[in-house]
Every structure is written in structure tokens, then in C-alpha cells.
Amino acid sequence: MAVTPEESADERSAVRECLVDLLGDRTPGETQLVARLVSGFPAKARGLLRDAAQAAGRSDPVAATLPVHRLRGSAATLGSARLTGLCAGLEEQAFAGRTEPIVTARQELDDAVAAFDAVLSAVHRELIGASEECSASGDVVGHG
């Protein structure tokens, strides 16, 4: 499913809002935590998708639900409505005992993770760059 320019702009805005909230006062600890969340997201997402697909391949809806739920939570925390929605639908299917949708949606999920990672990384770079520029000039970087 292709993402419209409006959806892309909405997601970019949502990601920016989430990262600004997570960055808080931009202390070194907050900045490092957000950097780890952003850089670790693709590997974590791939691992969760792998775990869900393996459980779905065994027709184990209980085991398939947890990684999909975890990915949904991570995506929501970081601002991806698309990935959150995909996971919510698959989680609902798994709760109902249907694991096949997890297997058939794997490519769409992989694509959604890759697209989201690109947006997430770009917004993070923009925010960190803006923060570093303002810090160098002595300006205060606010949020909200």
C-alpha cells in the first residue's frame, strides 16, 4: 500500500513531536537515550517481525501476538501511525487465533519498517542538528 504525500507529512510531524517529547530538556542522558532508540529501532523491529513470523509459521497465535504487540508499542512511541495500525490489525487477528495474516503481511511490514526508519532517522538528524546549531550559538532550544 503506497503512502500518500499527506500521510507522509503527517507521519513526519508525528515523529518530530514524539522525538521532541522524548528529548525533553535535551540533557546528555535524554539525547543518548533517544539516539539509542532511533538507531536500535530497525534491528529491534526486524527481530520482532522474525519472531512473529516464526510463531505464525508454527500456527501459535499466543506466541505471535507478543512480538507484534511490542512492535506496535515501539512504533506508537516513536510516532508511526502506519506501522502502529498494521500491527494493531495483525494483533487483533492473532488474538482471534488467525496467524496467516502475519505471514502474508510480512513484506508490507518490512516495507513499513524501512520507510519509517528512514523518516525516523531523518527527523532525528534534523532535531539533533538544530539542537547543536542553537547550542553553539548560545540560543535556547525549546519544544512544544
C-alpha positions in Angstrom: 0.0 0.0 0.0 1.5 3.3 -1.1 1.8 6.2 1.3 0.3 9.5 0.1 2.3 12.7 0.5 -0.2 13.9 3.1 0.2 10.7 5.1 4.0 11.1 4.8 3.9 14.7 6.1 1.6 13.7 8.9 3.9 10.9 10.0 7.0 13.1 9.8 5.1 15.6 12.0 4.1 12.9 14.5 7.7 11.6 14.6 9.0 15.1 15.2 6.5 15.6 18.1 7.3 12.2 19.7 11.1 12.8 19.4 10.8 16.3 20.9 8.9 14.9 23.8 11.4 12.1 24.3 14.3 14.5 24.1 12.8 16.5 26.9 15.3 19.1 28.1 17.9 17.6 25.9 20.2 16.6 28.7 23.1 14.3 27.6 21.2 11.3 29.1 18.0 12.1 27.2 19.8 12.7 24.0 21.7 9.4 24.3 18.6 7.5 25.1 16.8 8.9 22.0 19.8 8.2 19.9 19.8 4.5 21.1 16.0 4.2 20.4 16.4 5.6 16.9 19.5 3.7 15.9 18.2 0.4 17.5 14.7 0.6 16.0 15.4 -1.2 12.7 17.2 -4.2 14.3 14.6 -4.5 17.1 11.7 -4.3 14.5 13.3 -7.0 12.3 13.8 -9.3 15.3 10.2 -8.8 16.4 9.0 -9.5 12.9 11.1 -12.6 12.6 9.8 -13.9 16.0 6.2 -13.2 15.0 6.6 -14.9 11.6 8.2 -17.9 13.2 5.4 -18.2 15.7 2.8 -17.7 13.0 4.6 -20.4 10.9 4.0 -22.8 13.8 0.4 -21.7 14.0 1.0 -20.4 17.5 -1.2 -17.2 17.9 -0.2 -16.7 21.5 3.5 -16.6 20.7 2.8 -14.5 17.6 0.9 -11.8 19.5 3.7 -10.7 21.8 6.2 -9.5 19.2 3.5 -7.8 17.2 2.3 -6.1 20.3 5.8 -5.0 21.2 6.4 -3.6 17.7 3.1 -1.8 17.9 4.1 -0.2 21.1 7.6 0.9 19.8 6.0 2.3 16.6 3.4 4.2 18.6 6.1 5.6 21.0 8.1 6.9 18.0 5.1 8.2 16.0 4.4 5.8 13.2 0.6 5.7 12.7 1.0 3.4 9.7 3.1 0.8 11.4 1.0 1.0 14.6 -2.1 0.4 12.6 -0.7 -2.5 10.7 0.4 -4.1 13.9 -2.9 -3.5 15.6 -4.7 -5.3 12.8 -2.4 -8.2 13.0 -2.5 -8.3 16.7 -6.3 -8.5 16.5 -6.1 -11.4 14.0 -3.7 -13.3 16.3 -5.9 -12.7 19.3 -8.7 -14.4 17.2 -6.4 -17.3 16.5 -5.5 -16.4 12.9 -1.8 -16.3 12.3 -1.7 -16.5 8.5 -2.2 -12.7 8.1 1.1 -12.2 9.9 2.9 -14.4 7.3 1.1 -12.8 4.3 1.7 -9.2 5.6 5.5 -9.8 6.2 6.6 -7.9 3.1 4.3 -5.0 3.8 5.6 -4.9 7.4 9.2 -5.0 6.2 8.5 -2.1 3.8 6.7 -0.1 6.5 9.6 -0.6 8.9 12.1 0.5 6.3 10.1 3.6 5.3 9.5 4.5 9.0 13.2 4.1 9.8 14.1 6.5 7.0 11.7 9.1 8.4 12.7 8.5 12.0 16.4 8.8 11.2 15.9 12.0 9.1 13.8 13.7 11.7 16.3 12.7 14.4 19.2 14.1 12.4 17.3 17.4 11.9 16.5 17.8 15.6 20.0 16.9 16.8 21.5 19.3 14.1 19.1 22.1 15.2 20.0 21.5 18.8 23.7 21.5 18.1 23.4 24.7 16.0 21.5 26.5 18.7 23.8 25.3 21.5 26.8 26.6 19.5 25.2 30.0 19.1 24.0 30.1 22.7 20.3 30.0 21.9 17.9 28.1 24.0 16.2 25.2 22.2 12.6 24.8 23.4 9.9 22.4 22.4 6.2 22.1 22.4 
